[in-house]
Amino acid sequence: MKIPETIDPKRYKVKKGLAGLGLFAMDDIKKGEWIIEYVGELKSNKEIEDNTTKYLFEVNSKWTIDGSMRSNTARYINHAHHANAEPEVIKNRVFIQAKKNIKKGEEITYDYGKEYYDEFIKPYGCKCAYCQTKGKVAKK
């Protein structure tokens, strides 16, 4: 896959969502469009073994991006079981791509994966839209 040439930072904004701060679309985003790059310092997986930050993005079996710095706006993308975006790893870089059409004002989300979910989200309860409404829908 080819590295995206340009990503427009005016397409998204950080604001309050279901799980704290989240990243929201500022205009309609079409399926397949690139949204943002997850940036940070590329570190060896050995180097981050004892790191406790939640903003680590493993790109392969040897390397991880430490995206804990505030300039990494992609770190505000929250987890969701029925996400509208997905990460794509291209040459040790991570880009977030729309996997379905995203409407203006909608929160941008992707599935963090089972390991992250089990360790950091499940013990406190998932706050994604699906998990917040599934009990209410079942009662109707």
Stockholm file with secondary structure:
# STOCKHOLM 1.0

chainA/1-140         MKIPETIDPKRYKVKKGLAGLGLFAMDDIKKGEWIIEYVGELKSNKEIEDNTTKYLFEVNSKWTIDGSMRSNTARYINHAHHANAEPEVIKNRVFIQAKKNIKKGEEITYDYGKEYYDEFIKPYGCKCAYCQTKGKVAKK
#=GR chainA/1-140 SS CCCCSCCCGGGEEEEEETTEEEEEESSCBCTTCEEEEECCEEEETTTTTTCCCSCEEECSSSEEEECCSTTCGGGGCEECTTCSEEEEEETTEEEEEESSCBCTTCEEEECCCHHHIIIIITTTCCCSHHHHHHHHHHHC
#=GC SS_cons         CCCCSCCCGGGEEEEEETTEEEEEESSCBCTTCEEEEECCEEEETTTTTTCCCSCEEECSSSEEEECCSTTCGGGGCEECTTCSEEEEEETTEEEEEESSCBCTTCEEEECCCHHHIIIIITTTCCCSHHHHHHHHHHHC
//
